[in-house]
């Protein structure tokens, strides 16, 4: 034991020397080249000593290993692993062995071919930021016309890590002038971008997709740092967000029009969606653009003596103003920008000021992929000024927005003066209906996923869990146990499944709704208060016996609080579910196929999941009924939101 203590003291002596060499007394001054070389020699000595301490099963083992990763950066765990016997990290039974696995991510000891994503799970926030800087993805300026710029008046705002409160970076606080210039840049680029063939736009979008996937670990790290969700969820978001770029890269080549059966013998009617520029209306060029007309002429022996209609203008709507939220800082951008760029539009994106860094990283990769400078612009800061600039400009022909219903209504009203096309994906109040004949395990797992993904901060989260009285007690008990097992913590920790809420205001809203419900008779089955971790962490909560008099029954919580309501009949469940102004997502759990069809058709919602809690996909349309929005995103229908439909009538066609 004395030997171990002496060994530990020697190790700590080298720790102090390494800190001096690293320049911790003045972190703004990097070590010179000579010190840097000595630093790594000392680093290996520290690694060796820590390994010896580990091999002696010493109580200092965990602390030494954690220290080494923290102060020498991600990747230094490899130095320790060169000396640590495999047995030390391979026996999960003995707790002293487990401490090594806790000090590093378990994946730190895997071979290079194994998942690098898992290795990130134990990354310290400071080390994560350093890694992102080195990757070139930590951009801290806005993007206008392909150039990275600061706010014109020099103002900045901090971007915080919601799990720690630390400032990740300072970014420009932009406003009206920057927005106007971004709009002008997008407008100027529109002509050249829309003139590219669909095949060329497709290739560039595919390259963007490839770059996103090749940088998915760094992007996931960035999402977790500024938004707070667990890394595994962030990786899922990167894959989900990238899927829209891939899908619409393919759809760019499939923007088809129609030939309509004519009502008069000597006419042929066409519907165009393609971008048609410099189109000459002689039959030769028209056949190239529309081969089907060549077939008409061949088999019907037609000639053209006159043409009514115009095909001088491109069919993409033009400049798109995209306003996106903080809860999915990558996917909500790609779901809008993907179809916009694929169709030939250009875009000005205003991401949330809480999560601008992911948007900037995605834009950096877009430039690397060959997306034309000016085709994608990023501005953020003074939201009202930027929003007004987008609404007032006649150059902006479409607004697409994901966010609250209140803001969506303002954007809809503001778009009226210039009659813009508009797509709105707004708030939800999703019902989740569990019938007596449901598979209990499937219902619990599905409801858990539908409610607690992203700590309840999604617009499709199960807001009201309606449970039929015959299964209510069993479901409530099983569901509460499952919720109680959810581990809360910093999203960079591998075992975390529930991260923080985005800010203090979000936390206070959740608290007030829970207080109102419990004050009116709701039972707290689990949770119901701030988490002991402090800051904006809230305990995953289940409230029982909720009724319609409680505010939580009618308001979107946007937090980790599930509330259970009893119902008796199928008709009652449908009535309760539809008794809201929202109509985005709904969920059903039942073994009955006829009931699945009946209830799905009766629910006034744009998305319905049957025996499934995670239903979003790039190949299916996403959008709501009633005050949950207008239009659809994703799928083959999503690209139509960015196109104008043009009717062309070919008249006075005579048989030869």
C-alpha positions as CSV (number, residue, x, y, z in Angstrom):
1,X,0.0,0.0,0.0
2,X,2.9,2.4,0.8
3,X,4.3,1.6,-2.6
4,X,1.0,2.6,-4.3
5,X,0.9,5.9,-2.4
6,X,4.5,6.7,-3.3
7,X,3.7,5.8,-6.9
8,X,0.7,8.1,-6.9
9,X,2.6,11.0,-5.4
10,X,5.2,10.6,-8.2
11,X,2.4,10.6,-10.8
12,X,0.9,13.7,-9.4
13,X,4.3,15.4,-9.5
14,X,4.4,14.8,-13.2
15,X,0.8,16.0,-13.4
16,X,1.9,19.4,-12.0
17,X,4.9,19.6,-14.4
18,X,2.6,18.8,-17.3
19,X,0.2,21.6,-16.3
20,X,3.0,24.1,-16.1
21,X,4.2,23.1,-19.6
22,X,0.7,23.3,-21.0
23,X,0.5,26.9,-19.8
24,X,-2.5,26.5,-17.4
25,X,-1.4,29.5,-15.4
26,X,-2.1,31.5,-18.6
27,X,-4.4,29.5,-20.8
28,X,-4.3,32.2,-23.5
29,X,-0.6,31.5,-24.2
30,X,0.0,28.2,-26.1
31,X,3.2,26.3,-25.3
32,X,6.1,26.8,-27.7
33,X,7.3,23.9,-29.9
34,X,10.0,22.7,-27.4
35,X,7.6,22.7,-24.5
36,X,5.0,21.0,-26.6
37,X,7.5,18.1,-27.3
38,X,8.4,17.8,-23.7
39,X,4.8,18.0,-22.8
40,X,4.1,14.8,-24.8
41,X,7.0,13.0,-23.2
42,X,5.7,13.9,-19.8
43,X,2.3,12.9,-21.0
44,X,3.5,9.5,-21.8
45,X,5.2,9.2,-18.4
46,X,2.0,10.3,-16.7
47,X,0.1,7.7,-18.8
48,X,2.6,5.0,-17.7
49,X,2.4,5.9,-14.0
50,X,-1.4,6.1,-14.2
51,X,-1.4,2.7,-15.8
52,X,0.8,1.3,-13.0
53,X,-1.6,2.8,-10.5
54,X,-4.5,1.2,-12.3
55,X,-2.8,-2.2,-12.4
56,X,-2.5,-2.0,-8.6
57,X,-6.2,-1.5,-8.3
58,X,-5.6,1.7,-6.5
59,X,-8.3,4.0,-5.3
60,X,-6.7,6.8,-7.4
61,X,-7.2,4.9,-10.6
62,X,-10.4,6.6,-11.8
63,X,-9.2,10.0,-10.8
64,X,-5.8,9.6,-12.6
65,X,-7.4,8.4,-15.8
66,X,-10.0,11.2,-15.8
67,X,-7.3,13.7,-15.2
68,X,-5.3,12.5,-18.2
69,X,-8.1,12.8,-20.7
70,X,-9.2,16.1,-19.3
71,X,-5.8,17.8,-19.5
72,X,-4.2,16.1,-22.5
73,X,-7.3,16.0,-24.6
74,X,-9.4,13.5,-26.4
75,X,-7.3,10.8,-28.0
76,X,-4.8,10.7,-25.1
77,X,-6.6,7.8,-23.6
78,X,-4.8,5.8,-26.3
79,X,-1.5,6.6,-24.5
80,X,-2.9,5.1,-21.3
81,X,-4.4,2.1,-23.1
82,X,-0.9,1.2,-24.4
83,X,0.2,0.5,-20.8
84,X,-3.1,-0.7,-19.1
85,X,-3.5,-4.5,-19.1
86,X,-6.5,-5.6,-21.0
87,X,-7.9,-7.4,-18.0
88,X,-8.2,-4.1,-16.1
89,X,-10.9,-2.9,-18.4
90,X,-12.5,-6.2,-19.4
91,X,-13.9,-7.5,-16.1
92,X,-17.2,-5.8,-15.6
93,X,-17.9,-7.7,-12.3
94,X,-15.4,-6.0,-10.0
95,X,-16.1,-2.4,-9.3
96,X,-12.5,-1.3,-9.2
97,X,-12.2,-2.5,-12.8
98,X,-15.3,-0.5,-13.8
99,X,-13.7,2.8,-12.7
100,X,-11.4,2.6,-15.7
101,X,-14.3,2.2,-18.0
102,X,-16.1,5.1,-16.3
103,X,-13.0,7.3,-16.6
104,X,-12.9,6.9,-20.3
105,X,-15.6,6.0,-22.7
106,X,-15.6,2.2,-23.1
107,X,-15.1,2.8,-26.8
108,X,-11.8,4.6,-26.2
109,X,-10.2,1.1,-25.9
110,X,-11.8,-0.3,-29.0
111,X,-9.9,-0.8,-32.3
112,X,-9.9,2.1,-34.7
113,X,-12.4,0.3,-36.9
114,X,-15.0,0.2,-34.2
115,X,-17.4,3.0,-33.5
116,X,-15.8,6.4,-33.1
117,X,-19.2,7.8,-32.2
118,X,-19.3,5.8,-29.0
119,X,-15.8,7.1,-28.1
120,X,-17.2,10.6,-28.0
121,X,-19.6,9.7,-25.2
122,X,-17.1,10.6,-22.4
123,X,-15.7,13.7,-24.0
124,X,-15.3,16.8,-21.8
125,X,-17.0,19.9,-23.1
126,X,-13.8,21.9,-23.3
127,X,-12.1,19.1,-25.2
128,X,-15.1,18.8,-27.4
129,X,-14.9,22.5,-28.3
130,X,-11.2,22.1,-29.1
131,X,-11.9,19.2,-31.4
132,X,-14.5,21.1,-33.2
133,X,-12.2,24.1,-33.7
134,X,-9.5,21.8,-35.2
135,X,-12.1,20.2,-37.5
136,X,-13.0,23.6,-39.0
137,X,-16.7,23.1,-38.2
138,X,-16.9,25.6,-35.3
139,X,-17.8,28.6,-37.4
140,X,-18.7,31.7,-35.4
141,X,-19.6,34.2,-38.2
142,X,-22.7,34.6,-40.3
143,X,-22.6,33.6,-44.0
144,X,-23.6,36.0,-46.8
145,X,-22.7,35.5,-50.4
146,X,-20.3,32.7,-49.6
147,X,-18.3,34.9,-47.2
148,X,-18.1,34.6,-43.4
149,X,-18.9,37.9,-41.8
150,X,-19.4,39.6,-38.4
151,X,-22.3,41.8,-37.5
152,X,-21.8,45.2,-39.2
153,X,-21.9,47.0,-35.9
154,X,-19.6,44.4,-34.2
155,X,-22.2,43.2,-31.7
156,X,-22.1,39.6,-30.5
157,X,-24.2,37.2,-28.4
158,X,-23.0,34.2,-26.5
159,X,-24.0,30.6,-27.3
160,X,-24.4,28.6,-24.1
161,X,-24.1,24.9,-23.2
162,X,-27.5,24.3,-21.5
163,X,-26.0,21.5,-19.4
164,X,-23.2,23.6,-17.9
165,X,-24.0,27.2,-18.6
166,X,-20.6,27.6,-20.1
167,X,-20.2,29.9,-23.2
168,X,-19.3,27.7,-26.2
169,X,-18.7,30.7,-28.5
170,X,-19.7,34.3,-29.3
171,X,-21.5,34.8,-32.5
172,X,-22.6,38.0,-34.4
173,X,-25.8,39.7,-33.4
174,X,-27.1,40.5,-36.8
175,X,-30.1,42.6,-37.9
176,X,-31.9,44.3,-40.7
177,X,-28.9,45.3,-42.8
178,X,-27.3,41.9,-42.8
179,X,-30.6,40.3,-43.6
180,X,-31.2,42.7,-46.6
181,X,-27.7,41.9,-47.9
182,X,-28.3,38.1,-47.5
183,X,-31.6,38.4,-49.4
184,X,-29.8,40.3,-52.2
185,X,-27.1,37.7,-52.4
186,X,-29.7,34.9,-52.6
187,X,-31.6,36.8,-55.3
188,X,-28.5,37.4,-57.4
189,X,-27.5,33.8,-57.1
190,X,-31.0,32.5,-58.0
191,X,-30.6,32.9,-61.7
192,X,-27.3,31.0,-62.0
193,X,-28.3,28.3,-59.5
194,X,-31.7,27.7,-61.1
195,X,-30.1,27.5,-64.5
196,X,-28.0,24.5,-63.4
197,X,-29.4,21.2,-64.7
198,X,-31.3,19.1,-62.2
199,X,-28.6,16.5,-62.5
200,X,-25.9,19.0,-61.5
201,X,-27.8,20.3,-58.5
202,X,-28.4,16.6,-57.5
203,X,-24.7,15.9,-57.6
204,X,-23.8,18.8,-55.4
205,X,-26.5,18.0,-52.9
206,X,-25.3,14.4,-52.9
207,X,-21.8,15.6,-52.1
208,X,-23.2,17.7,-49.3
209,X,-24.9,14.6,-47.9
210,X,-21.6,12.6,-48.1
211,X,-19.8,15.4,-46.2
212,X,-22.4,15.5,-43.5
213,X,-22.2,11.8,-43.0
214,X,-18.4,11.8,-42.9
215,X,-18.5,14.5,-40.2
216,X,-21.4,13.1,-38.3
217,X,-19.6,12.6,-35.0
218,X,-18.4,16.2,-35.0
219,X,-21.8,17.5,-35.9
220,X,-23.4,15.4,-33.2
221,X,-21.0,16.7,-30.7
222,X,-21.9,20.2,-31.7
223,X,-25.6,19.6,-31.4
224,X,-25.2,18.2,-27.9
225,X,-23.0,21.1,-26.8
226,X,-25.4,23.8,-27.8
227,X,-28.8,22.0,-27.6
228,X,-28.2,19.5,-24.8
229,X,-29.7,16.3,-26.1
230,X,-27.7,13.0,-25.5
231,X,-25.1,12.2,-28.1
232,X,-26.9,9.1,-29.2
233,X,-29.9,11.3,-30.1
234,X,-27.6,13.8,-31.7
235,X,-26.1,11.2,-33.9
236,X,-29.7,10.1,-34.8
237,X,-30.5,13.7,-35.7
238,X,-27.5,14.0,-38.0
239,X,-28.5,10.8,-39.9
240,X,-32.1,12.0,-40.0
241,X,-31.1,15.5,-41.2
242,X,-28.7,14.1,-43.8
243,X,-31.5,11.9,-45.1
244,X,-33.4,14.9,-46.4
245,X,-30.4,16.1,-48.4
246,X,-30.0,12.6,-49.9
247,X,-33.7,12.2,-50.6
248,X,-34.1,15.6,-52.3
249,X,-30.8,15.2,-54.2
250,X,-32.6,12.3,-55.9
251,X,-35.9,14.1,-56.2
252,X,-34.3,17.0,-58.0
253,X,-34.2,14.7,-61.1
254,X,-37.9,13.7,-60.7
255,X,-39.7,17.0,-60.9
256,X,-42.3,15.9,-63.4
257,X,-45.1,17.7,-65.1
258,X,-48.3,16.3,-66.7
259,X,-50.1,16.1,-70.0
260,X,-53.8,16.7,-69.5
261,X,-56.4,15.1,-71.8
262,X,-57.7,18.1,-73.8
263,X,-61.3,19.3,-73.9
264,X,-61.0,20.6,-77.5
265,X,-59.7,18.5,-80.3
266,X,-57.1,20.8,-81.6
267,X,-55.4,21.6,-78.3
268,X,-52.9,19.8,-76.1
269,X,-52.6,20.8,-72.4
270,X,-49.4,20.6,-70.3
271,X,-48.5,21.3,-66.7
272,X,-44.9,22.3,-66.1
273,X,-42.9,22.1,-62.9
274,X,-39.4,22.2,-64.4
275,X,-37.1,25.1,-64.4
276,X,-37.3,26.1,-68.1
277,X,-34.9,28.8,-69.2
278,X,-34.1,30.1,-72.7
279,X,-36.8,27.8,-74.1
280,X,-37.4,28.2,-77.8
281,X,-40.8,27.2,-78.9
282,X,-40.0,25.5,-82.1
283,X,-40.8,21.9,-82.2
284,X,-37.2,20.7,-82.2
285,X,-36.3,22.3,-78.9
286,X,-39.7,21.5,-77.4
287,X,-39.2,17.9,-78.2
288,X,-35.9,17.9,-76.3
289,X,-37.5,19.4,-73.3
290,X,-40.7,17.3,-73.5
291,X,-40.1,14.0,-75.4
292,X,-43.8,13.1,-74.9
293,X,-44.8,15.8,-77.4
294,X,-42.5,14.2,-80.0
295,X,-44.5,11.0,-79.5
296,X,-47.8,12.9,-79.9
297,X,-46.6,14.4,-83.2
298,X,-45.3,11.0,-84.5
299,X,-48.5,9.1,-83.9
300,X,-51.0,11.9,-84.4
301,X,-49.2,13.7,-87.2
302,X,-49.5,17.1,-85.5
303,X,-48.0,20.4,-86.5
304,X,-47.8,23.6,-84.4
305,X,-49.2,26.8,-85.9
306,X,-49.4,28.8,-82.7
307,X,-48.7,28.5,-79.0
308,X,-50.5,30.0,-76.1
309,X,-48.7,30.4,-72.8
310,X,-45.2,31.2,-71.7
311,X,-42.2,29.2,-70.6
312,X,-39.6,32.0,-70.2
313,X,-39.6,32.0,-66.4
314,X,-38.1,29.3,-64.1
315,X,-40.6,27.3,-62.1
316,X,-38.8,27.4,-58.7
317,X,-40.5,30.0,-56.5
318,X,-37.3,32.0,-56.0
319,X,-35.6,33.2,-52.8
320,X,-36.8,31.2,-49.7
321,X,-36.7,32.6,-46.2
322,X,-36.3,29.7,-43.7
323,X,-36.8,30.3,-40.0
324,X,-35.8,27.3,-37.9
325,X,-36.1,26.3,-34.2
326,X,-33.5,25.1,-31.6
327,X,-34.8,21.7,-30.8
328,X,-33.5,20.1,-34.0
329,X,-30.8,22.5,-35.2
330,X,-29.7,20.4,-38.2
331,X,-32.7,18.5,-39.3
332,X,-35.1,21.4,-39.4
333,X,-32.7,23.2,-41.7
334,X,-32.0,20.3,-44.1
335,X,-35.8,19.5,-44.3
336,X,-36.3,23.0,-45.7
337,X,-33.1,23.8,-47.6
338,X,-32.8,20.3,-49.2
339,X,-36.0,20.7,-51.3
340,X,-35.4,24.4,-51.9
341,X,-31.9,23.9,-53.4
342,X,-33.0,20.7,-55.3
343,X,-35.8,22.6,-57.0
344,X,-33.5,25.5,-58.0
345,X,-34.4,28.0,-55.2
346,X,-31.9,29.8,-53.1
347,X,-32.3,30.4,-49.3
348,X,-31.7,32.8,-46.4
349,X,-31.8,30.8,-43.2
350,X,-32.4,32.3,-39.8
351,X,-31.6,29.6,-37.2
352,X,-32.4,30.0,-33.5
353,X,-30.0,32.2,-31.6
354,X,-29.7,29.3,-29.0
355,X,-28.3,26.9,-31.6
356,X,-26.7,28.8,-34.5
357,X,-23.4,26.8,-34.5
358,X,-24.9,23.6,-36.1
359,X,-26.4,25.7,-38.9
360,X,-23.0,27.3,-39.6
361,X,-21.2,24.0,-39.6
362,X,-23.7,22.6,-42.0
363,X,-23.3,25.7,-44.2
364,X,-19.5,25.2,-44.2
365,X,-20.0,21.7,-45.5
366,X,-22.4,23.0,-48.1
367,X,-19.7,25.3,-49.5
368,X,-17.2,22.5,-49.5
369,X,-19.7,20.4,-51.5
370,X,-20.0,23.0,-54.2
371,X,-23.3,24.7,-53.3
372,X,-22.9,28.0,-55.0
373,X,-21.9,31.0,-52.8
374,X,-25.1,32.9,-52.2
375,X,-27.4,29.9,-52.7
376,X,-27.3,29.4,-48.9
377,X,-27.0,32.3,-46.5
378,X,-27.1,32.2,-42.7
379,X,-28.1,35.2,-40.5
380,X,-29.2,35.4,-36.9
381,X,-29.4,37.8,-34.0
382,X,-32.3,40.3,-33.8
383,X,-35.1,38.0,-34.7
384,X,-37.9,40.6,-35.2
385,X,-35.7,42.7,-37.5
386,X,-34.5,39.7,-39.6
387,X,-38.1,38.4,-39.8
388,X,-39.5,41.7,-40.9
389,X,-36.8,42.0,-43.6
390,X,-37.8,38.6,-45.0
391,X,-41.5,39.5,-44.9
392,X,-41.2,42.9,-46.4
393,X,-38.8,42.0,-49.3
394,X,-40.4,41.4,-52.7
395,X,-37.4,39.4,-53.6
396,X,-38.3,36.7,-51.0
397,X,-41.1,34.6,-52.6
398,X,-41.6,32.0,-49.9
399,X,-41.4,31.8,-46.1
400,X,-41.0,28.4,-44.4
401,X,-41.1,28.2,-40.6
402,X,-41.0,25.7,-37.8
403,X,-41.9,27.0,-34.4
404,X,-44.7,28.2,-32.2
405,X,-48.3,28.7,-33.4
406,X,-48.2,32.3,-32.2
407,X,-45.2,33.2,-34.2
408,X,-46.5,31.3,-37.2
409,X,-49.7,33.4,-37.2
410,X,-47.6,36.6,-37.3
411,X,-45.5,35.3,-40.2
412,X,-48.7,34.3,-42.0
413,X,-50.1,37.8,-41.6
414,X,-46.8,39.5,-42.5
415,X,-46.6,37.5,-45.7
416,X,-49.9,38.8,-46.9
417,X,-48.6,42.2,-48.1
418,X,-46.4,40.6,-50.7
419,X,-48.5,37.5,-51.1
420,X,-45.7,35.0,-50.5
421,X,-46.1,31.3,-50.5
422,X,-45.8,30.0,-47.0
423,X,-45.2,26.7,-45.2
424,X,-45.8,26.5,-41.4
425,X,-45.0,23.6,-39.1
426,X,-46.4,24.8,-35.8
427,X,-47.2,23.5,-32.3
428,X,-48.8,20.2,-31.5
429,X,-50.9,18.8,-28.7
430,X,-50.4,15.1,-29.6
431,X,-52.7,12.5,-28.1
432,X,-51.5,9.0,-27.4
433,X,-54.4,6.6,-27.1
434,X,-53.8,3.3,-25.3
435,X,-56.7,0.9,-25.7
436,X,-57.5,-2.1,-23.4
437,X,-56.4,-4.5,-26.2
438,X,-53.0,-2.9,-26.6
439,X,-49.8,-5.0,-26.1
440,X,-48.6,-3.5,-22.8
441,X,-44.9,-3.7,-23.5
442,X,-45.3,-2.2,-27.0
443,X,-47.5,0.6,-25.6
444,X,-45.1,1.4,-22.8
445,X,-42.0,1.5,-25.1
446,X,-43.8,3.4,-27.8
447,X,-45.2,6.0,-25.5
448,X,-41.9,6.4,-23.8
449,X,-40.2,7.1,-27.2
450,X,-43.1,9.4,-28.3
451,X,-43.0,11.4,-25.0
452,X,-39.4,11.6,-23.8
453,X,-37.3,12.0,-26.9
454,X,-35.2,15.1,-26.7
455,X,-36.5,15.5,-23.1
456,X,-40.0,16.1,-24.4
457,X,-38.9,19.1,-26.5
458,X,-40.4,18.1,-29.8
459,X,-43.6,19.3,-31.6
460,X,-44.7,15.6,-32.0
461,X,-44.2,14.6,-28.4
462,X,-47.2,12.7,-26.9
463,X,-48.8,15.6,-24.9
464,X,-51.9,13.8,-23.6
465,X,-51.7,10.0,-22.9
466,X,-55.3,8.7,-23.0
467,X,-55.5,5.2,-21.3
468,X,-58.6,3.1,-21.4
469,X,-59.8,2.3,-17.9
470,X,-59.4,-1.5,-18.2
471,X,-55.6,-1.2,-18.7
472,X,-55.0,2.1,-16.9
473,X,-53.6,0.8,-13.7
474,X,-51.2,-1.7,-15.3
475,X,-50.1,0.8,-17.9
476,X,-49.6,3.6,-15.3
477,X,-47.4,1.3,-13.1
478,X,-45.3,0.0,-15.9
479,X,-44.9,3.4,-17.6
480,X,-43.9,5.1,-14.3
481,X,-41.2,2.5,-13.7
482,X,-39.8,2.9,-17.2
483,X,-39.7,6.7,-16.8
484,X,-38.1,6.5,-13.4
485,X,-35.3,4.5,-14.9
486,X,-34.4,7.2,-17.4
487,X,-31.0,8.6,-16.5
488,X,-30.6,12.4,-16.5
489,X,-27.4,14.2,-17.1
490,X,-25.0,15.9,-19.5
491,X,-25.5,14.7,-23.0
492,X,-21.8,14.0,-23.4
493,X,-22.0,11.2,-20.8
494,X,-22.7,7.8,-22.5
495,X,-25.4,6.7,-20.1
496,X,-27.5,9.8,-20.3
497,X,-30.9,9.5,-22.0
498,X,-32.4,12.8,-20.7
499,X,-30.6,16.0,-21.1
500,X,-31.4,19.5,-19.9
501,X,-34.1,21.8,-21.0
502,X,-32.9,24.6,-23.4
503,X,-33.1,27.5,-20.9
504,X,-34.5,28.7,-17.6
505,X,-37.8,30.0,-19.2
506,X,-38.5,26.5,-20.5
507,X,-37.9,25.1,-17.0
508,X,-40.2,27.6,-15.4
509,X,-43.0,26.8,-17.9
510,X,-42.8,23.1,-17.0
511,X,-42.7,23.9,-13.3
512,X,-45.8,26.1,-13.5
513,X,-47.8,23.5,-15.5
514,X,-47.0,20.8,-13.0
515,X,-47.8,23.0,-10.1
516,X,-51.2,23.9,-11.6
517,X,-52.0,20.2,-12.3
518,X,-51.1,19.0,-8.8
519,X,-53.0,21.9,-7.3
520,X,-56.1,20.7,-9.1
521,X,-55.8,17.1,-8.0
522,X,-53.3,15.4,-10.3
523,X,-51.2,12.6,-8.8
524,X,-47.4,12.6,-9.1
525,X,-46.5,9.1,-10.0
526,X,-42.8,9.9,-10.5
527,X,-40.7,13.0,-10.7
528,X,-42.5,16.3,-10.4
529,X,-39.6,18.6,-9.5
530,X,-36.3,20.1,-10.6
531,X,-33.5,17.6,-10.8
532,X,-30.7,17.6,-8.2
533,X,-28.2,18.4,-11.0
534,X,-29.6,21.9,-10.9
535,X,-29.5,24.4,-13.8
536,X,-32.3,23.5,-16.3
537,X,-32.5,19.8,-15.5
538,X,-36.0,18.5,-14.6
539,X,-36.9,15.1,-13.4
540,X,-38.8,12.9,-15.9
541,X,-42.3,13.1,-14.6
542,X,-45.6,11.2,-14.8
543,X,-48.8,12.7,-13.6
544,X,-51.8,10.6,-13.1
545,X,-55.6,11.4,-13.1
546,X,-55.2,14.5,-15.1
547,X,-58.4,16.2,-16.2
548,X,-59.4,18.8,-18.8
549,X,-59.6,21.6,-16.2
550,X,-55.8,21.6,-15.8
551,X,-53.7,23.8,-18.0
552,X,-51.4,20.9,-18.8
553,X,-54.3,19.3,-20.7
554,X,-54.6,22.0,-23.3
555,X,-51.0,23.5,-23.5
556,X,-48.0,22.0,-25.2
557,X,-45.6,21.2,-22.3
558,X,-42.3,21.0,-24.3
559,X,-40.7,19.2,-21.4
560,X,-40.3,15.8,-19.8
561,X,-43.7,15.6,-18.2
562,X,-46.2,12.9,-19.2
563,X,-49.8,13.1,-18.1
564,X,-52.3,10.2,-18.0
565,X,-56.0,10.6,-18.6
566,X,-58.6,7.8,-18.3
567,X,-61.3,7.1,-20.9
568,X,-64.0,4.5,-21.3
569,X,-65.0,4.2,-25.0
570,X,-63.4,4.6,-28.4
571,X,-65.8,7.4,-29.2
572,X,-64.8,9.3,-26.0
573,X,-61.1,8.9,-26.8
574,X,-61.6,10.3,-30.3
575,X,-63.6,13.2,-28.9
576,X,-60.9,14.1,-26.3
577,X,-58.1,13.7,-28.8
578,X,-59.7,16.0,-31.4
579,X,-60.8,18.7,-28.8
580,X,-57.9,21.0,-29.6
581,X,-56.9,23.6,-32.1
582,X,-53.7,21.6,-32.9
583,X,-53.5,18.7,-35.3
584,X,-49.9,17.6,-35.9
585,X,-49.3,14.1,-34.6
586,X,-51.3,11.4,-32.8
587,X,-50.5,7.8,-31.6
588,X,-52.6,4.7,-31.2
589,X,-51.8,1.5,-29.4
590,X,-54.2,-1.4,-30.1
591,X,-54.1,-5.0,-31.4
592,X,-57.2,-4.5,-33.5
593,X,-56.7,-3.7,-37.2
594,X,-60.2,-2.5,-37.8
595,X,-59.9,-0.1,-34.8
596,X,-56.5,1.1,-36.2
597,X,-58.2,2.1,-39.4
598,X,-61.3,3.6,-37.7
599,X,-59.4,5.7,-35.2
600,X,-56.7,6.8,-37.7
601,X,-59.3,8.1,-40.1
602,X,-61.3,9.8,-37.3
603,X,-58.3,11.6,-35.8
604,X,-57.8,15.2,-37.1
605,X,-54.1,15.0,-37.3
606,X,-51.5,15.1,-40.1
607,X,-49.4,12.2,-38.8
608,X,-50.7,9.1,-37.0
609,X,-48.5,6.4,-35.5
610,X,-50.1,3.0,-34.9
611,X,-48.2,0.9,-32.4
612,X,-45.2,3.0,-33.0
613,X,-43.8,6.1,-31.2
614,X,-41.1,7.2,-33.7
615,X,-42.8,7.8,-37.0
616,X,-40.8,10.7,-38.7
617,X,-39.0,9.8,-41.9
618,X,-37.7,11.7,-45.0
619,X,-39.9,9.6,-47.3
620,X,-43.2,10.5,-45.7
621,X,-45.0,13.9,-45.6
622,X,-44.7,15.8,-42.4
623,X,-47.3,18.5,-41.5
624,X,-50.4,19.2,-39.5
625,X,-54.1,19.9,-39.6
626,X,-55.9,23.0,-38.2
627,X,-53.6,25.4,-36.4
628,X,-50.6,23.1,-36.5
629,X,-49.6,24.5,-39.9
630,X,-49.8,24.6,-43.6
631,X,-48.0,22.5,-46.2
632,X,-45.9,19.4,-46.0
633,X,-42.2,18.7,-45.6
634,X,-40.3,15.7,-46.7
635,X,-41.4,13.0,-49.2
636,X,-42.2,13.6,-52.8
637,X,-44.8,16.2,-51.7
638,X,-42.3,18.3,-49.9
639,X,-40.6,19.6,-53.1
640,X,-43.8,20.9,-54.5
641,X,-43.8,23.6,-51.8
642,X,-40.8,25.2,-53.6
643,X,-42.2,25.0,-57.1
644,X,-44.6,27.0,-59.2
645,X,-47.1,25.1,-61.3
646,X,-47.4,26.5,-64.8
647,X,-50.1,25.6,-67.3
648,X,-49.3,25.7,-71.1
649,X,-51.9,25.4,-73.8
650,X,-50.8,24.5,-77.3
651,X,-53.6,25.6,-79.6
652,X,-54.7,25.3,-83.3
653,X,-53.0,21.9,-83.7
654,X,-54.1,20.5,-87.1
655,X,-53.9,17.0,-88.5
656,X,-51.8,16.7,-91.7
